[in-house]
Amino acid sequence: MGEKNNIDGEIKDSQTITDVEKLRMIHCLEPTVHTEQGISLNVNEPSQPTRLYKRRWFIVCLFSSYSLCNSFQWIQYGIINNIFMRFYNVNTFTIDWMSMIYMLTYIPFIFPVTWLLDKKGLRVIALVATALNCAGTWVKVASVRPDLFPVTMLGQFCCSLAQVFILGMPSRIASVWFGSEEVSTACSIGVFGNQLGIAIGFLVPPILVPNVEDMEQLSYHIRIMFYITAGVATLLFILVVTVFQERPELPPTQAQATARSIPPDQYSYTASILRLLRNKPFILLIISYGLNVGCFYAVGTLLNRMIIEHYPGEEVNAGRIGLTIVIAGMVGSLICGFWLDRTKTYKQTTLAVYLMSLVGMVVYAFTLSLGHLWVVFITAGALGFFMTGYLPLGFEFAVELTYPESEGTSSGLLNCSAQVFGIIFTICQGKIIDEYGTLAGNIFLCVFLLIGTIMTGFIKSDLRRQKANQLARAALSFQADGQIAGHDYGATALINPAPPPQA
């Protein structure tokens, strides 16, 4: 009974099933029901069996772990920007590119990678991701000499290429392995690994690589950091090779069963991309998501420069502030995931979190230069709670707006937008900080967060995946009701019931 109430709660406003649709499903006046969103349900076909496997939690945690290892390396150079500048004798903009290469690599490679995902599946993508990540970490181990900056850049490029095979996968793994009441939570766990890796990337490098004058000692500390990363990456690669599974034997939901039933020869990747680009609510989400996450990338990349400018010699605290941003965001992600699974209020939650990201950025911008580090910790934590907590919201909202298109394709387009805006914002904010200071640079980001908030307000909430699951459940429910009643209720009898006998 509790499940039925929850189902009913999922389809309000645009999700309502009309009485005509119910009659058609019960009496098969039209065996196939077509919704406005293009979803079809044939009630004459028996529903496919579904099952949830305990292994699903191990799969999402393993994914989260290798995502962590990869995202750690995104910021490991930038958070000790001044130290690597001195060690490799390069300028600050060159070290910024050690982070921005993650964004640049993603843009041209995401489309072939999502095509490969649709053709070969999750296991092949996981194998390639962990293999590239592992290779990149060992290349870095060989680059610890002041004259080998091109080698360390090559290692970072390998890791950035691995990221293309990782970043858009949380929503795909959640859909393939988890039930409809768990997908948002599972997606949050997948994103959680990426965020935790960034958090460790803020915290650990300043501790492992102190700002010492002796170059031999400095190279020793850098080598230790690279060896630890390579060891973890190798272990995760071995685990993926031995235990990562493509998909469960039985699908977790009727929506996933329907997606599996589409013949491969009827699926066109190009046609899918074109359909997504004609989906106006999704286009608005692509742009607004890119603006929000692009701002986060810029703040993360330039955090060391902003903190050191106002608090000289505080490299370790700069890392701790970055850690605070991401840890708060991890908490926000999990809370948002639980909230979505229970309420299905995708549009309202996304808009509220986006608005609070804007508020958090404004407060952070105007308190950074007050001279009190404890204030920066608090404001940065509030900013991270909402700005980083927005990540799984965007993924799951995109899947709802674009069902039954591939989750990897929709997530890939979101992340592509984020990388483009991330590069633009990082370069522009860096130049503004150099010319006008950190306040002007942060206000620059606030303007774009305001634009993103307004755009989010115009997104039409069209929850296609929820309606597909609801239609399947409703068909089963009404058929069962008809069987239990033990006799046929004609359509005319339901529409025009006979009057009661007169006394």
Buried (B, 14 or more C-beta within 10 A) or exposed (E): EEEEEBBEEBBEEBBEBEEEBBBBBBBBEBEEBEBEBEBEBEBEEEBBEBEBBEEBBBBBEBBBBBBBBBBBBBBBBBBBBBBBBBBBEBEBEBBBBBBBBBBBBBBEBBBEBBBBBBEEBBBBBBBBBBBBBBBBBBBBBBBBBEEBBEBBBBBBBBBBBBBBBBBBBBBBBBBBBBBBBBBBBBBBBBBBBBBBBBBBBBBBBBBBBEBEEEEEEBBEBBBEBBBEBBBBBBBBBEBBEEEBBEBBEBBBBBBBBBBEEEEEEEBEBEEBBEBBEEBEBBBBBBBBBBBBBBBBBBBBBBBBBBBBBBBEEBBBBBBBBBBBBBBBBBBBBBBBBEBBBEEBBBBEBBBBBBBBBBBBBBBBBBBBBEEEBEBBBBBBBBBBBBBBBBBBBBBBBBBBBBBBBBBBBBBBBBBBBBBBBBBBBBBBBBEBBEEEBBBEBBBBBBEBBBBBBBBBBEBEBBBBBBBBBBBBBBBBBBBEEBEEEEEEBEBEEEEEEEEEEEE
